[in-house]
Amino acid sequence: MVRALLIELVTPGRFHCGQGFPFVHGLLSGDDANDWSSRWLRFGVDPAVQLKRDEHGVGLNDEDLDTLCVALREPPATHVLLSHHPAESLVQAIRAAAPGAALAVLDAPASGGSVPALPVLAPLESAVRAWLCASAAPSKDESSDRLVAVSHPDYGFEVANEAAREMAPFLFILAGAGCTYRRPLKKSAFFAARSDPSLPERWGCSFCHEAGGGDVSEKARRTDGLSDPMELLGNQLHGIARSYRRGATPLRLRVLSAAVTSSPAAFVRLVSAVQLPPVRFLVDYRADFIARRHAALKEALRLLGEMGHSLDICLVGVESFSAVQLDRYHKGFGPEAILEALRVLRALEREFPTNFGFREYGGLSTILYDPWARLADVALNLAVVDHFRLEELCGKLLTSRLRLNEGLPLTRIARAEGLLREAYEDPLLDTARRNFYPDDLPWRFKDPRLEALNQLTTRLPYDPQLESDRLYSRLASWGRASGLSEIARAARLCASAAASSVALSPDELLARASSAEPVEAEKRASAPPASATVAADFFDFSWEYALFAAGRKPVIKVEDGVPPEAQREIEADLRRRHPGITVRFRTRGWDGGETSELFAGLRAAEVDEAVELTELREHETDPALIQEALSRTGVLLGYPACCASAYATSPHSLLTSNEWLRVERRVEHMAPVEPELHPLATNYVPCRLDCRATLEIARLLAATRGRSEPASLFEMPTLLLLNRPGEFATLEPLGPVVEEIPGVTYRLPYRCLQVKTADSRREALISGDTLVIEPGLVIVLAGERELAHFALDAFLWWTERVFHREFWRACVRELAAPPEGGDPQASRARAPVHHATHDEAPAAEPDEAAAASSEAPSRPSEAAEAGRLVLGRVLRLMAARRPALLQGFKVVALEVRERTASEELVVTLSKGTRSLEVCLFPLSSMSQPAFLRGKRYGLAYSSATPLSGEGDERLLGVILAAFERHLR
């Protein structure tokens, strides 16, 4: 007689469970020849709690142990099978409750920690039968012996504790090889440069055990005793329909099968043949497959939606936005493929909002740190995530670290280069233990400056389990005081580490980063030059005035960046040079105060029209009218009609930065560019880099006034600083460009001819002798010593060629995409600074209340509805990715509420008998006093009970910060 108890230890919100349990359960329940029975208990276990234990392995708390012991005794269990290696305390409890029971672990990788030595069953039918002391199974080859070949898998698990009860139910589908990607290792420059004969010829991703060492033949794909993975999939779907105990929450099915990702249509046909409850199918996709399967995914989503099912793409393995790291990870694609995948994912999300997602179940999987990582790699990853607002999609970015295990190609290289270590000095770097994985091999960085950076960034995300950690508390205090987001603080830490030539301790690095002045990218240029110099330069060197004097520019516009006193001197000189000229000043308001702009021209009507059109652009909301005004203004300012029209129809996010528009024009132009169309030679962005009208203007000015710069200067490579308008460095090549990693890394020996920037890296550009050019990265070297790096904030413009064209094209497309859930014309908000003021909201005046009640209900404005969508997405992400932030609250309602002065977003949270109503409103409306203040929005709350401790206050702060960060 066999009474088996299957103990499954699952991680709420993650994908760690007993994948083989349905097949063992089906084997035991469906064998009529023996007196066998099976019971399957599912316990939810928080891995963060495991990190605090003094023992390795997975344990249960006292309450869960009591539940387990009851199940072990009634009826007495003869066999106990666990999904993960247990802690010693769990083993002792099992043996005390069921002294004679045989214990084993199902197909769990061996752990390097000190855990009880238990038998580990291979996922084979014969192995399970032998463990049960039954008669030996008939001899089979391994493919037909595998557990997944069991005819009737049984999915009848029982929820055993509150954590498992609260989590959305999920199961795994195992249908053949999960990934068929294999590629010769020598195609990776990292491995090609290290001739290790022990390395296999082919592999998948170099950090993945499932990749294996050989080819994936058709025979290998069709394993597990069935002729086709789709038969395996169908068998398991029918088992779920037959045995799964339906609950109120839709079932999530994590499908591990390359057959599904390669053929979505065949998968949908199979699903349509099974009577299933509403299911959310979760599938993994390589980033480079997503764009290739775009059309097939669209059709699959349409058909799944008609059946009441949905599809989520989870754990897209992007790993890094650094091309050098992607090469080391043997991914087989570059960062441009990731950005293209994002574009497709967002398009599918817009088209299928009710039955497609890619955010909730993992988003983009990353590996920020590995033994060979450079500070420039870290900086680039942080810059891409921040620039394209990917922080919530890369939820584990700051804690992500390469896990090395025996047998991996990267492990062999790390051991050969002396980068393995005996143990972690900082237990938080043991990310395997923090994430419920078997222990990995500790390693160190080749560049020791990253050690402290890694220790600090892994403590940046909110984690209530770390509140007693000293460094965590200091980082949190810095965040509250500065208002900087996690990514911004990580970037500041990285910049401080790069500024030091020696490794700093975590305390030293934190002190430097938190006390440093804002990085140059966040500061305006230093004090403006003397007004007399500005005025003189305007007439002697200004492209604007030269074009006006040549009769090709109806209206002059002097931007608000010129000091008012200089504008007055320019006005006086214009009146002396051109009697009767019309001059108008326009006051422009913005967040930092008021500035003025000067307009001048020989015909008053044209000057007045330019002023009126400028005013209209700032207040108009109709995109068509804005484009028309932009185009006409450009013509009045002397730009060719084709260029003015192209500028007017450019995406709004590109209009805020001429530098990014210049990048867009350069990457769309394959041929060499005429020197006269160099960015320093024109005062506007041409429609194309072969625009004849712009070339005519440039040559006309060169002929009438002489060149202000040598002609050869425009032929030189120029480093345009993308976050500092008008700042650049002109470089003279001192030798040919050397391609180190094909298509990835180029080296350019140079000397600096001129630099115009206040950036702190100015001296590095002057002192350096070599540029290393990678997708999104420019590294400045002196000899082989790194002096500085530019991560997504500099573009090398050269009339001869474009480096990494596809990467920059993907960046422009991503930057030009409309903001998610918001107005395409809206600018992106920065992280707020919180100021707590505990004021009560004033009651409405009687006459205001009466007026409000007499009006018919109106629909929310587009801006309010967009805000509601953004806030809803923020709350869903918090619940799915960081449930601890919600402090046990659940979202009950989310609505737009109209007040006299504004529309407010109101979310109602509940926990037990407590109800908390949170209101977000524009600060410009001042509709009520704010408990917390961001940059654009305030937050207030009304509640029957007061806030309960720092946890509730932190929750409100996170809601406001995340909302403003996502509301672009």
Number of C-alpha atoms within 10 A of each C-alpha: 10 18 20 26 24 25 22 25 25 24 20 22 19 16 16 17 21 23 19 20 26 28 25 28 23 22 23 24 18 18 11 9 6 13 11 16 18 20 18 22 20 21 25 23 23 21 19 17 14 20 22 12 12 8 16 22 25 24 24 21 11 10 9 16 16 14 13 22 17 12 18 25 15 10 11 19 23 19 20 21 24 22 24 28 29 23 20 18 17 20 16 14 17 21 16 14 19 21 15 13 21 17 20 22 23 24 19 17 13 14 15 12 14 12 17 16 13 14 15 21 18 16 21 23 23 22 19 22 16 13 16 19 10 13 10 14 13 8 9 12 10 15 16 17 20 20 26 30 22 23 15 22 28 26 22 19 19 15 17 19 17 11 16 20 15 11 16 14 17 19 21 21 24 19 28 24 20 20 20 21 17 20 20 17 22 18 13 20 17 20 21 12 9 11 11 13 7 8 19 15 14 19 26 24 24 22 21 17 16 13 22 18 20 14 17 17 9 10 9 13 20 19 21 25 20 16 12 17 22 19 17 24 24 18 20 26 20 19 21 25 16 16 16 17 11 14 10 7 11 16 20 19 20 20 20 20 23 20 22 21 24 17 14 18 16 14 17 18 13 14 17 12 11 15 13 18 16 16 18 21 23 25 23 22 21 20 25 22 14 23 19 13 16 16 12 16 19 16 14 20 23 17 17 22 16 10 17 14 22 24 23 24 24 21 23 24 20 25 24 27 27 26 24 23 23 22 22 22 24 24 25 16 15 24 26 22 21 26 24 21 23 21 18 17 20 17 14 20 18 14 14 17 11 13 20 26 22 23 24 20 21 24 23 26 19 23 22 24 25 22 20 16 18 20 19 21 23 24 25 25 24 24 21 20 18 17 16 14 18 16 22 21 20 20 20 20 25 25 22 21 20 21 22 24 19 11 14 21 24 25 20 17 18 21 12 11 10 11 16 19 13 9 12 13 11 9 13 18 20 20 20 19 21 19 16 24 18 20 22 18 18 18 22 19 18 17 14 14 22 26 21 20 24 24 21 24 22 19 22 22 20 16 13 12 12 16 12 9 10 10 18 21 15 17 20 18 12 18 19 15 13 15 20 18 22 21 20 16 22 23 22 23 26 24 22 21 24 21 13 11 11 11 17 19 14 19 13 13 22 24 15 18 22 19 9 12 11 11 14 14 15 10 12 11 13 8 6 11 11 11 18 14 10 19 22 15 11 18 16 12 14 16 19 21 19 19 23 19 15 13 10 18 20 20 29 21 20 20 13 16 11 18 18 15 14 20 24 15 15 21 21 13 14 19 14 11 9 12 9 13 16 20 21 16 16 15 11 14 11 7 6 6 7 10 16 17 19 22 21 25 25 18 14 16 11 19 24 18 16 28 20 14 19 17 15 15 18 11 9 13 11 9 15 12 14 19 19 16 22 23 23 18 25 22 19 23 24 20 25 22 17 18 20 25 21 17 23 22 16 13 18 19 20 20 15 11 14 17 23 26 20 24 23 20 18 24 21 16 15 13 14 14 17 14 20 21 21 22 20 18 19 16 12 21 21 25 20 18 23 15 14 12 15 23 17 12 19 21 15 15 18 17 10 12 13 11 14 12 12 9 13 9 17 21 20 19 20 26 20 25 23 20 16 21 13 14 18 24 19 24 26 18 17 12 10 10 15 13 14 12 16 9 13 18 19 19 21 21 20 21 18 16 13 15 17 13 16 17 18 12 16 15 13 16 27 17 14 22 20 22 24 20 23 21 26 26 24 25 19 26 21 16 11 10 11 18 19 23 26 19 23 22 20 21 26 21 24 21 19 14 17 20 20 18 19 18 22 24 20 21 24 21 17 17 18 17 17 17 20 17 19 21 15 16 14 14 14 15 15 18 22 25 19 21 16 13 12 12 12 13 14 9 8 11 8 9 9 12 13 11 10 14 10 9 8 7 9 7 10 16 12 11 14 21 18 17 23 24 17 22 26 18 19 21 21 16 19 19 19 18 21 16 17 17 20 21 13 13 20 17 17 13 12 19 18 19 14 17 15 12 12 15 20 25 20 21 21 19 19 15 14 8 7 13 18 22 17 20 25 25 23 20 18 11 15 13 18 20 17 24 21 23 24 23 18 14 22 26 26 22 22 15 13 10 10 11 15 8 8 9 15 18 14 14 16 21 23 17 20 25 24 22 25 23 21 24 22 20
